Amino acid sequence: MDFLIYSICFGVGLVFTILSAIVGQLFGGHDAHADVGTGGQADAGFEHTGMPGVAPFSPTTIACFLTAAGGFGMIFSRIGATSSVYISAPLSIVSGLIVAAAVFFLFEALFRKTQSSSESHVSTLVGQLASIITPIPENGVGEIAYVQAGTRYSAPARSERGIRINCGQDVRIVRIVGSQFYVVPCEPNSN
């Protein structure tokens, strides 16, 4: 009976994982109309920073736990020394928790690494030179281009003083609010 329970846990976890991968690829996770930054992925959660991450009790970690606990339970129930349900059940639960924790920490590290590669560097842009690629109208929004770490980026920009700034003019980034850059025109000798 215990082998059947372990087999069911293993099967449910494995089927859930496979179906999630297939359905996620077929539908792309884009049916949600809320802009939450997760791309519609069920395994994405949020950290205290508001940035996407993996939650400890996400469908991914739960599926990993079920699959691992079921698989280890099937193995432990076939070994003579651990065939008793009183030994195989705790061992399979602990093994499932270890595998789920490893998956959680792996995904957490991957999310942290990818987030820090772009988001954390935005604060270093204050004071940097940029050029206007779409004119900024008076009290309006235009676009700037700037180079960071050898890569050219563009971003929406407003004039800090609310004045018009023409295309091609050099500006200095003075502050960043959300995704909006505030700039001031450079003086001719400030380059």
Steps between C-alpha positions, in 0.01 A plus 500: 500500500780741584664440160168601336488826697859579407424419136199733502708785651772443245251482211301809604817707543647382173178549300450848650855597405468369145157657446621833638791500259282409201214737580745778585664461159172470308330798656809695601344604829371822342127462565517696826419866450654621825843655471673325788839444343492121509421441134197300610714221641339316791830424670599863531441670830610830647763586752476787745660720233205454265725334246404165357647194663403148600279451804588217740154347454471560125355231271854424382637425846187305598522289184871437569417392855225261386712349225808458719309369804316250281814389320707462815206328671486242221873441536498483881201266509691249280816498714485240779634725780261786415198307371288571809262791442615645833850534358434560129236773553716733713802437278301576184349817654843626608645414158211681328555807718872500420436480125227770514728727705784447254272591208370805689852627576616431144212701348538771764868536410417514128233769551730702727785481247284611207336780699828640624639506148260773389299654780776576748705696246231761432600704804853540360363693202434824692755754378572314177489666160235404244370639172147580394375265227135609513445869581360577845212747462431761767365309806493185287680171448771422245770238478868486586781264407786423735785251517557279802768232518556528125134444410271771362158532664205730448247622753206741531610837633362828627668833541569571868408867441204428271667665199521375143817312408575434133612180334877439506564724801720365779338475842594384847281255693413661835249253644302189416143440614371155407592459136496876430833683473520871586767693314649849471671641191879498519684827491737525203813445721354231734598200286 
